[in-house]
Amino acid sequence: MSSAHSSASGQPASLVNRLNLQQYVVYLGFLVIFLFFAIVLKDSGFLTVRNLSNIMLQTAPVTIMAIGLVFVMSAGEIDLSIGSTVAVSALAAAVTVNDYGLGAGIIAGIGAGLLIGLLNGVLVAYVKLPSFLVTLATLGLFAGVSRSMTNLRSIPVTDSTFTGFFGSGSFLGVPSLIWWTVVAVACGHVIYRETRFGAHVLATGDNSRAASVSGISVPRIRLAVLLISGGLAGLAGLLYAGRLQAAKYTLGETDLMTVIAAVIVGGTLLNGGKGTIIGALVGSLMMGMLNNGLILMGLSVSDQMIVRGLIILAAVAVSLREKSR
Amino acid sequence: MHRAVRHFALLATVFVATSGYAADGKTTGPHGEAPTPAGTFALTAAEEQQVKDGKFTAALVWHEMSEYTNAVNSGAHDEFKRLGVEVVAQTDAGFDAARQKSDVETVLAKKPSIILSLPVDPATAAVVYDPARTAGVKLAFVDNSPAGYEHGKDYVTIVSDDLFQMGNKAAVAMADALGGKGKLGYIYHDADFYVTNQRDGAFKSTIEQDYPDMKIVAEAGMADPARSEEIAQGMITQNPDLDGIYVTWAEPALSVLSTLRGAGNSHTKIVTLDLNEPAALDMVKGGNIAALVADEAYNIGVTAARAAAGSLVGKTAEPFLVVDSLAVTKATVADGWKKSLNKDVPATIADAMK
């Protein structure tokens, strides 16, 4: 498994080069795309504060989910159920907040995410089923649950404190979605980089047998990362419900691939052992910027999809090539 | 006095009759608006010149991209081009309301004068379009408008199919294909979606009211088109003697078609909505598909673009403009393609017709 740990045995000079390149691929890619759009779309509103802040607001839920997925993928697992978790959490929060108030809504939303994470975690960590299959199954299972929860209806969220706190409000002049992004990225980064738990997650993903021998409770780590991912997908559901002032079963359905792309382009290995929260943030912003810039370029929808696919392919190719050298 | 009572009685009769007709046989707008034929909305030469002089721009914020949306999109493009309105952006929300909100925010960076759109989730779409409405962008919608929005103040118009007419024509086409009698399967869209709900309902009520010898003996709701093959499989296994199956739109109808072919069934006829090349090919080759009911999708785009452009020079449009629909059969496929999509019939179908 290629990782920062295993690469420590390489030549000192090439190690420096390699680490630098690896570390900066996503930032360089981000910068190149940003500069490209800034030049091409200089008269099309791309560089306005409003447009750039829109990109950040629009990517907030994806960033939050991406943080959870960095933990999961770093531990060598995957969570495909996040798309459905978002919808279940948003609907649970919307129904509850309308009937029982703000606190109950938040608990129901995040709680639903945590419960789904717990189910995934128990099945992966203790029943020893592969996370790909478990979360593929729960993706379908909870897509069905979200459809049946409100019989396909969308539920308006009328509590203005909820919508302000989670989506449409602002604090100290900064939109709440940006606060959530900053707080989640900061907490995620510190836990991932600076705590023993973060190190244990990486060790589990790098080599679970070695991690186990060295005294790390691998099942507990697997449970924890899937729990984190579920909880954060639940939070993303609340952000969607707050931003749209409504919840529907379709929320988050199309996000899974964007989140995975953001995490991988950001520099997290698909098979574990290495990851970065800041990279996932930049990857997520890159995805949002691509959507935004390609629309502003006036491309047809099909052309937008083709160009977006090619750019993601190029970004992944560059970052994976660097890692496997 | 006597005369007044008679007048009242007459008015009451007319009211009851009209209401009955509205419930049973007429498309009404999503908020109960009376329909106005799309062809009645026109711009004068002077108004067209005013639009051209205005150097306006437009963004097309679609709910998803399909053959139908493509036709609407191309109608809008052509009409905007004719009127000198530049299309500056085009988006596809993939049926995701959150993405549609992002799309509206994004296209606003280009400061369009007009946004044409089909709301993914009308019940909650006000939040999606509010930034555009606040910015003074003229909004014209296809099929539906956000709940709480007022015609004339918040949006220009809604342009749609004559939905009842489509479902009704599907029922008539089914009856024509089966000689007015037989057992039917009914696969409807199991979602709270105004367009499909109206069309499906019109098919069912027409069969029930106008064709006593045709009976719907099997019903199945379909929420996800990807599952339609399984639904069809179940329906055909339980009812192998069905004479006809109505399918809510063409994409799931193809799954039903493949199920029938797989079962070696050439007897059961399918009637569905929207033009679709593989379905039409089966129809011209004398397969299971008996008729495809299509709307004038291209014309929806033309009308929405024209109404939105007109609003920029002070021309008001009726709240609910409807385009016509047509039942396309083997005999009328070439004309139907032209009328619905403003395109020549695809070469594969033209070849099969020779």
HADDOCK unambig.tbl for C-alpha pairs under 7 A between the chains (distance, minus, plus):
assign (segid A and resid 44 and name CA) (segid B and resid 109 and name CA) 6.76 0.50 0.50
assign (segid A and resid 44 and name CA) (segid B and resid 110 and name CA) 5.46 0.50 0.50
assign (segid A and resid 45 and name CA) (segid B and resid 109 and name CA) 4.82 0.50 0.50
assign (segid A and resid 45 and name CA) (segid B and resid 110 and name CA) 5.80 0.50 0.50
assign (segid A and resid 46 and name CA) (segid B and resid 109 and name CA) 6.77 0.50 0.50
assign (segid A and resid 51 and name CA) (segid B and resid 106 and name CA) 6.72 0.50 0.50
assign (segid A and resid 51 and name CA) (segid B and resid 109 and name CA) 6.14 0.50 0.50
assign (segid A and resid 54 and name CA) (segid B and resid 105 and name CA) 6.90 0.50 0.50
assign (segid A and resid 58 and name CA) (segid B and resid 102 and name CA) 6.09 0.50 0.50
assign (segid A and resid 152 and name CA) (segid B and resid 191 and name CA) 6.00 0.50 0.50
assign (segid A and resid 152 and name CA) (segid B and resid 192 and name CA) 6.55 0.50 0.50
assign (segid A and resid 153 and name CA) (segid B and resid 192 and name CA) 6.32 0.50 0.50
assign (segid A and resid 156 and name CA) (segid B and resid 124 and name CA) 6.51 0.50 0.50
assign (segid A and resid 240 and name CA) (segid B and resid 98 and name CA) 7.00 0.50 0.50
assign (segid A and resid 244 and name CA) (segid B and resid 98 and name CA) 6.60 0.50 0.50
assign (segid A and resid 244 and name CA) (segid B and resid 127 and name CA) 6.12 0.50 0.50
assign (segid A and resid 246 and name CA) (segid B and resid 124 and name CA) 6.36 0.50 0.50
assign (segid A and resid 250 and name CA) (segid B and resid 96 and name CA) 6.02 0.50 0.50
assign (segid A and resid 251 and name CA) (segid B and resid 96 and name CA) 6.49 0.50 0.50
assign (segid A and resid 251 and name CA) (segid B and resid 98 and name CA) 6.84 0.50 0.50
assign (segid A and resid 292 and name CA) (segid B and resid 106 and name CA) 6.06 0.50 0.50
assign (segid A and resid 295 and name CA) (segid B and resid 89 and name CA) 5.89 0.50 0.50
assign (segid A and resid 295 and name CA) (segid B and resid 90 and name CA) 6.50 0.50 0.50
assign (segid A and resid 295 and name CA) (segid B and resid 91 and name CA) 6.62 0.50 0.50
assign (segid A and resid 296 and name CA) (segid B and resid 89 and name CA) 6.07 0.50 0.50
assign (segid A and resid 296 and name CA) (segid B and resid 107 and name CA) 6.56 0.50 0.50
assign (segid A and resid 296 and name CA) (segid B and resid 110 and name CA) 7.00 0.50 0.50
assign (segid A and resid 298 and name CA) (segid B and resid 88 and name CA) 5.32 0.50 0.50
assign (segid A and resid 298 and name CA) (segid B and resid 89 and name CA) 4.36 0.50 0.50
assign (segid A and resid 298 and name CA) (segid B and resid 90 and name CA) 6.43 0.50 0.50
assign (segid A and resid 299 and name CA) (segid B and resid 89 and name CA) 6.96 0.50 0.50
assign (segid A and resid 300 and name CA) (segid B and resid 90 and name CA) 6.04 0.50 0.50
assign (segid A and resid 301 and name CA) (segid B and resid 90 and name CA) 6.46 0.50 0.50
assign (segid A and resid 301 and name CA) (segid B and resid 91 and name CA) 5.84 0.50 0.50
assign (segid A and resid 301 and name CA) (segid B and resid 92 and name CA) 6.27 0.50 0.50
